[in-house]
Amino acid sequence: MTKRAVVALGGNALIKPSQKGTIYEQFANTREVSKILTRIIKEGWEIVLTHGNGPQVGSILIQNEMAKDITPPMPLGICVAESQGLIGYMIQQCLYNALRKEGIDKPVVTIITQVYVNKDDPAFKNPTKPIGPHYSEKRALELLRQGYPLIKEKEGWRILVPSPDPLRIVEADIIKRMIEDGIVVIAAGGGGLPVIEKENWGLDGLEAVVDKDLSAERLAEAINADLLFILTDVEKVYLNYGTEKQKPLDKVRLDEIKKYYAQGHFPPGSMGPKVLAAIRFLESGGKKVIISHIEKAWEALKEKTGTHIVP
């Protein structure tokens, strides 16, 4: 019997905290990730991959800013699409090579993915997601005059953008057909490109970002996945994380995790969206969610580590 999973790779999958993020480092990390993914595919899983893009899109935005007087800067949506393409290319090539080495004849394809959001989502009135470079006081004043909301951080000022809730994946049907044809699909990178449907116009992109784990969940729903596998930079989900009372969660039921979520154990900027994605997936009929460290993915799949959330 075929098993189907959405595997969501965190931002640390391709650039580790101690690294500069050169393309050579990113390719080396992607080759290591591809070995793990190949083991999962050999185990009989059909997988769709999604990934973070924070460091990569941040670099593109810095390039935009530095070269703005030489070449026209591109809007955020184009930068996210560019990052989907470049990360997709790395995973596509490395996973293709890893599969061939194991004698597995499976195509690997990247889909530049759009995600429907609600034009009236309250996030548009309250931008909360810092993106791009840190700006000087002088440049920040220019951006404020142009209407950009900003936040002051230790290193300088950054632009804030909305992070609306994803409703559904625009390319879901073609992704599902490709999986059924035995293709490994890389989709919804960086959460996908947020779009709305305009009357007498069609799809229109927005200057916003979508949380990658919430988009991964919508993707898992759309393809009728059995498993949502979220790989991040911690081995397990914790209660009271970072305190003397922190406690790892090994196996937890949906009703328990909902209670912990409501109690505020999972901060919005870190574990919160992952746990919310888990809740939504199981409530929509999914069978299981695993959250664990990228380097422990195989052990987590074999139930030797990780947090396993079940209905």
C-alpha positions in Angstrom: 0.0 0.0 0.0 1.4 3.4 -1.0 2.2 5.9 1.8 2.1 9.6 1.0 3.8 12.4 2.9 4.5 16.1 2.7 8.1 16.7 4.0 8.6 20.4 5.1 12.3 21.3 5.3 13.2 24.1 7.6 15.5 27.0 6.8 18.4 25.2 8.5 18.2 22.4 5.9 20.3 24.3 3.4 22.2 26.9 5.4 23.5 26.0 8.8 23.8 28.7 11.6 27.6 28.9 11.4 27.7 29.2 7.6 27.9 32.3 5.3 25.4 30.6 2.9 27.7 30.3 -0.2 26.3 28.2 -3.0 28.9 25.6 -2.3 27.8 25.3 1.3 24.2 25.1 0.2 24.8 22.4 -2.4 26.8 20.3 0.2 24.0 20.6 2.7 21.4 19.7 0.0 23.3 16.6 -0.9 23.2 15.5 2.7 19.4 16.2 2.9 18.9 14.3 -0.3 20.5 11.1 1.2 17.9 11.2 3.9 15.0 11.8 1.5 16.2 8.9 -0.7 16.0 6.6 2.3 12.4 7.7 2.9 11.5 7.2 -0.8 13.2 3.7 -0.7 11.0 2.9 2.2 8.0 3.2 -0.1 6.8 6.7 0.6 5.5 9.0 -2.1 6.7 12.5 -1.1 6.1 16.1 -1.9 8.8 18.5 -0.6 8.4 22.0 0.6 11.1 24.2 2.1 11.9 27.5 3.8 13.5 30.4 1.9 14.4 33.0 4.6 18.1 33.3 4.1 17.9 33.0 0.3 15.1 35.6 -0.2 16.9 37.8 2.3 20.0 37.7 0.2 18.0 38.6 -3.0 16.4 41.6 -1.2 19.9 42.8 -0.1 21.1 42.5 -3.7 18.0 44.5 -4.7 18.8 47.2 -2.3 22.5 47.4 -3.1 21.9 47.6 -6.9 18.8 49.8 -6.9 20.6 52.6 -8.7 21.9 50.3 -11.4 19.0 48.0 -12.2 15.3 48.3 -11.3 14.6 46.5 -8.0 12.0 43.7 -8.1 9.0 43.4 -5.8 8.8 40.8 -3.0 6.7 38.4 -4.9 9.2 38.1 -7.7 12.0 37.7 -5.2 10.1 34.8 -3.5 9.5 33.2 -6.9 13.2 33.6 -7.7 14.1 31.8 -4.4 11.6 29.0 -5.2 13.4 28.5 -8.4 17.0 28.5 -7.1 16.3 26.3 -4.1 14.1 24.0 -6.2 17.0 23.6 -8.7 19.4 22.6 -5.9 17.1 20.1 -4.4 16.0 18.8 -7.8 19.5 18.1 -9.0 20.9 16.7 -5.7 17.8 14.4 -5.1 17.9 13.3 -8.8 21.5 12.3 -8.4 21.0 10.6 -5.0 18.0 8.5 -6.4 20.0 7.5 -9.4 22.9 6.3 -7.2 20.4 4.0 -5.5 19.0 2.8 -8.8 15.7 4.6 -8.4 14.3 5.9 -11.6 12.0 8.8 -10.4 11.8 12.2 -12.0 12.1 15.2 -9.6 10.3 18.5 -10.6 9.9 21.9 -9.0 6.6 23.8 -9.3 6.6 27.6 -8.8 3.6 27.6 -6.5 0.9 30.2 -5.8 -1.3 30.1 -2.7 -4.7 31.7 -2.4 -5.2 34.1 0.5 -8.2 36.2 1.6 -7.8 39.9 0.5 -9.6 40.8 3.7 -7.2 38.8 5.9 -6.5 40.9 9.1 -2.8 40.4 8.5 -2.9 43.0 5.8 -3.8 45.7 8.4 -1.1 44.5 10.8 2.2 43.6 9.1 4.4 41.5 11.5 7.0 39.7 9.4 10.4 41.4 9.2 12.2 40.8 5.8 15.2 41.8 3.9 18.2 43.9 5.0 18.8 46.2 7.9 18.5 49.8 6.9 20.2 52.9 8.2 18.2 55.7 9.9 18.4 57.8 6.8 17.2 55.0 4.4 14.5 54.0 6.9 13.1 57.5 6.9 13.0 57.4 3.0 11.1 54.1 3.2 8.7 55.4 5.8 7.9 58.3 3.6 7.2 55.8 0.8 4.6 54.1 3.0 6.6 51.0 4.2 6.0 49.9 7.8 9.3 49.3 9.6 10.6 47.8 12.9 13.7 48.8 14.7 16.1 45.9 15.6 19.5 45.9 17.2 21.3 45.9 13.8 19.0 48.6 12.2 15.6 49.1 10.6 13.7 46.4 8.7 10.6 46.4 6.5 7.5 44.6 7.9 5.2 42.7 5.6 1.8 40.9 6.2 1.7 37.2 6.7 -1.8 36.1 5.7 -3.2 32.7 6.3 -3.0 30.3 3.3 -6.4 29.0 2.1 -5.5 26.6 -0.6 -2.8 25.8 -3.2 -3.5 27.1 -6.7 -1.5 24.3 -8.4 -2.8 21.5 -6.1 -4.5 19.5 -8.9 -1.4 19.3 -11.1 0.8 18.5 -8.1 -1.5 15.6 -7.2 -1.5 14.3 -10.8 2.3 14.4 -10.8 2.6 12.4 -7.6 0.2 9.8 -9.0 2.5 9.5 -12.0 5.5 8.7 -9.7 7.1 12.1 -9.8 8.8 13.6 -6.7 7.4 17.2 -6.5 9.0 20.2 -4.8 6.3 22.8 -4.2 5.2 25.8 -2.1 8.7 26.8 -1.4 8.9 29.6 1.2 5.2 29.2 1.8 4.3 29.9 -1.8 3.4 33.1 -3.6 0.3 34.7 -2.0 -2.4 35.6 -4.6 -6.0 36.7 -4.7 -8.6 36.3 -7.4 -9.7 39.6 -8.8 -13.0 39.9 -10.7 -12.5 40.5 -14.5 -8.8 40.1 -13.9 -7.7 36.7 -12.6 -4.9 36.0 -10.1 -3.0 38.9 -8.7 0.1 38.7 -6.4 0.5 40.6 -3.1 3.4 42.0 -1.2 3.3 39.5 1.6 4.8 36.2 2.8 3.0 33.0 3.8 4.2 30.8 6.6 5.8 27.7 5.0 4.5 25.2 7.6 0.9 26.4 7.2 1.2 26.2 3.4 2.7 22.7 3.8 -0.4 21.7 5.7 -2.7 23.0 2.9 -0.6 21.1 0.5 -0.8 17.9 2.6 -4.6 18.3 2.7 -4.8 18.8 -1.1 -2.9 15.6 -2.0 -4.6 13.5 0.7 -1.3 12.8 2.5 -1.1 10.3 5.3 1.8 12.1 7.0 2.9 15.7 7.5 6.7 15.6 8.4 8.0 18.9 9.6 11.8 19.0 9.9 13.3 21.9 11.8 16.3 22.7 14.2 15.0 21.0 17.3 14.6 17.3 17.9 11.2 17.5 19.7 8.4 19.9 20.6 8.7 21.2 24.2 6.4 22.5 26.8 7.8 25.5 28.7 10.7 25.6 26.1 13.8 27.4 27.3 12.9 27.3 31.0 13.9 25.0 33.9 10.5 23.3 33.5 10.9 22.5 29.8 9.5 19.0 28.9 9.8 17.2 25.6 6.7 15.8 24.0 7.2 12.3 22.5 3.7 11.0 21.5 0.8 13.3 22.0 -2.9 13.2 21.0 -4.7 16.0 19.0 -6.8 17.0 22.0 -3.7 17.3 24.2 -1.7 19.4 21.7 -4.8 21.7 21.1 -4.9 22.3 24.9 -1.2 23.1 25.1 -1.5 25.4 22.0 -4.4 27.3 23.6 -2.3 27.7 26.8 0.4 29.5 24.8 3.2 27.0 25.0 4.2 27.5 21.4 5.4 31.1 20.4 4.0 32.5 17.1 7.5 33.2 15.7 8.9 29.6 16.2 7.0 26.5 17.1 3.5 28.0 17.0 2.8 27.7 13.2 4.2 24.1 13.2 1.8 23.1 15.9 -1.1 24.9 14.3 -0.3 23.1 11.0 -0.3 19.8 12.9 -3.7 20.6 14.4 -5.2 21.6 11.1 -3.8 18.5 9.3 -5.2 16.0 11.8 -8.6 17.8 12.0 -8.8 17.5 8.2 -8.4 13.7 8.3 -4.6 13.4 8.3 -3.2 10.3 10.1 0.0 11.6 11.7 2.3 14.6 12.1 6.0 14.2 13.0 8.1 17.2 14.1 11.9 16.7 14.5 15.4 17.8 13.7 16.4 17.6 10.0 19.4 15.4 10.9 17.2 13.0 12.9 14.6 12.6 10.1 15.2 8.9 9.6 15.2 8.1 13.3 12.0 10.2 13.7 10.3 8.3 10.9 11.2 5.0 12.6 9.7 6.4 15.9 13.0 6.5 17.7 12.9 10.3 18.3 10.8 13.3 17.4 7.4 14.5 18.5 4.6 12.3 17.1 1.1 13.9 17.0 -1.8 11.6 16.3 -5.6 11.9 16.2 
